[in-house]
Structures are given as C-alpha cells and as structure tokens.
Amino acid sequence: MPIEKFMKTSGKISEILAYLGCFVLIVMMLLTMADVVGRYIFNTPILGVFEITEFLVLLLIFSFLGFTQQWKTHISVDLVFNNFPPKMRYFVDALNHLICLVLMILITWRGIVKALDMKEVGQQSPNLLIPEYPFVFFLAFGCAVFCLEYIRDLVKLFKSKE
C-alpha cells in the first residue's frame, strides 16, 4: 500500500505545481500587457519587467516539468521504438527512465548547491536587487518533482512486467 500512496502523492504534487505554473503564466501575460500599455500609451514602462519576466519564466518551466512527464506530453520520436519487440521496448523504456532519473537527480543536487552558494554570496538581480537563490531552489524543487515522476514511471513499468 505505501507504493500506491507514493504514486498518488507525487501525482498531486505535480498537479499543484502545474496550477502554480498556470498562475505564473497569467501573471506574466498581465505584466507584459501592462508594460506594453505603459510604454506605448503613457510613455512610462514598468521598471524591471525584463528581470521579473526572467524569474517568472524559470518558475513557469520548472513548475510544468513533472506534470508534463505525468501526462507523457514531452516530445518523443517513436518511429523506430514502436517496431521493437516488446522485451526490447521494455528494456529501452527502463533504461531511458533510469538515465533520465540519474541526470535529473544530478541537476537537482547541483541546483541546491548553486542556490546555497548564491545565498551565501548574496547574489541579486542587477536592477531590482531581487535575491536569486529562491528561484534556483525552485528549479531544484521542480527537478525533484520530475524525479518523482520518473520513479512513478519506473514503478508502473516494473509492475506491468509482473
């Protein structure tokens, strides 16, 4: 039973992050619209929109990674893969998930290390002086959720083999 609970919980985390990503996208659209209106109609652009948008794009991308994996909507080319025998497809699928999981674990780990370094140094954005480390922590969190989705995929794959 703990596996089923893990599967449900990690799926919920991915969905919650996807909702956050939707909210971030709306904020980005409204901010960009306000900046365009301010710039071209009132001749007063919003200070720091470029920096804020950079941070919001980071939040947007890493909030959807796990959800996209959950629904298998990442780009894939399966022209040759579908012609493999079932055992070879299973092996390639398992190997692919394992390699991706290891790479994402490394990215998560290095993201945490980088965020801690940035926090220690006090790295900030140039104009608005926004601390950058929380966004790098979010990058690591998004990658960790992505790792959970790969673990879910591996569990599903191994269960389907039984």
C-alpha positions in Angstrom: 0.0 0.0 0.0 2.8 2.6 0.6 3.6 2.5 -3.2 0.0 3.5 -4.1 0.2 6.3 -1.6 3.5 7.5 -3.0 2.1 7.3 -6.5 -1.0 9.4 -5.6 1.0 12.0 -3.6 3.7 12.5 -6.2 1.0 12.9 -8.8 -0.8 15.5 -6.7 2.5 17.5 -6.2 2.9 17.6 -10.0 -0.7 18.8 -10.4 -0.3 21.5 -7.8 2.9 22.8 -9.4 1.1 22.9 -12.8 -1.6 25.1 -11.2 1.2 27.3 -9.9 2.6 27.4 -13.5 -0.8 28.5 -14.9 -0.9 31.3 -12.3 2.6 32.4 -13.2 1.7 32.4 -16.9 -1.3 34.7 -16.2 0.9 37.0 -14.1 3.5 37.1 -17.0 0.8 38.0 -19.5 -0.7 40.7 -17.3 2.7 42.1 -16.5 3.7 42.2 -20.2 0.4 43.7 -21.2 0.7 46.4 -18.5 4.3 47.1 -19.6 3.3 47.5 -23.3 0.4 49.7 -22.4 2.6 51.8 -20.1 5.4 52.0 -22.6 3.4 52.9 -25.8 0.4 54.7 -24.5 1.6 56.5 -21.4 5.4 56.5 -22.3 6.2 55.1 -18.8 7.4 51.5 -18.9 7.3 49.4 -15.8 10.8 49.3 -14.2 12.4 45.8 -14.1 9.8 44.0 -16.2 12.6 42.2 -18.0 14.1 40.9 -14.8 10.8 39.8 -13.3 9.9 38.1 -16.5 13.1 36.1 -16.4 12.3 34.9 -12.9 8.7 34.1 -13.9 9.9 32.1 -16.9 12.1 30.0 -14.6 9.1 29.3 -12.4 6.9 28.6 -15.4 9.2 26.0 -16.9 10.1 24.1 -13.8 6.5 24.0 -12.5 5.4 22.1 -15.5 8.2 19.5 -15.8 6.7 16.9 -13.6 3.1 17.4 -14.9 4.3 17.1 -18.5 6.1 13.8 -17.6 3.0 12.6 -15.8 0.9 13.0 -18.9 3.7 11.9 -21.3 3.5 15.1 -23.4 7.2 15.7 -23.7 8.4 15.5 -27.3 9.4 12.0 -28.3 10.2 10.3 -31.5 9.0 6.7 -31.5 9.3 5.9 -35.2 11.8 3.1 -34.6 10.9 2.3 -31.0 7.4 1.1 -31.9 8.9 -1.5 -34.2 11.0 -3.1 -31.4 9.9 -6.4 -29.9 8.1 -6.0 -26.6 11.1 -7.1 -24.4 13.4 -4.7 -26.1 10.8 -1.9 -25.8 10.6 -2.7 -22.0 14.4 -2.6 -21.7 14.8 0.6 -23.7 12.0 2.2 -21.7 13.5 1.2 -18.3 17.0 2.3 -19.4 15.7 5.6 -20.6 13.8 6.3 -17.4 16.8 5.3 -15.3 19.2 7.5 -17.2 16.8 10.5 -17.1 16.3 9.9 -13.4 20.0 9.9 -12.7 20.5 13.0 -14.7 17.6 14.8 -13.0 18.9 13.8 -9.6 22.3 15.3 -10.5 20.6 18.5 -11.7 18.6 18.7 -8.5 21.7 18.2 -6.4 23.7 20.8 -8.3 20.8 23.2 -8.2 20.7 23.0 -4.4 24.4 23.5 -4.2 24.2 26.5 -6.6 21.3 28.0 -4.6 23.2 27.7 -1.3 26.3 29.3 -2.9 24.1 32.2 -4.3 22.5 32.7 -0.9 25.9 32.8 0.8 27.2 35.3 -1.6 24.0 37.3 -1.6 23.6 37.3 -5.4 20.8 39.6 -6.6 19.4 40.8 -9.8 21.1 43.9 -11.2 18.3 46.4 -11.2 15.6 45.4 -8.7 18.1 43.7 -6.4 15.8 40.6 -6.1 17.7 37.7 -4.4 18.2 35.0 -7.0 18.7 31.9 -4.8 14.9 31.2 -4.1 14.4 30.8 -7.8 17.3 28.4 -8.1 15.8 26.5 -5.1 12.6 26.3 -7.1 14.5 25.0 -10.1 15.8 22.2 -7.9 12.4 21.5 -6.4 10.9 21.3 -9.9 13.6 18.9 -10.9 13.0 16.8 -7.8 9.3 16.6 -8.7 10.4 15.5 -12.2 12.5 12.8 -10.5 9.4 11.6 -8.6 7.6 11.3 -11.9 10.4 9.2 -13.3 10.3 7.0 -10.2 6.5 6.6 -10.7 7.1 5.6 -14.3 9.6 3.0 -13.3 7.3 1.6 -10.7 4.5 1.4 -13.3 6.9 -0.2 -15.8 8.1 -2.8 -13.3 4.5 -3.5 -12.1 3.4 -4.0 -15.7 6.1 -6.6 -16.2 4.8 -8.7 -13.3 
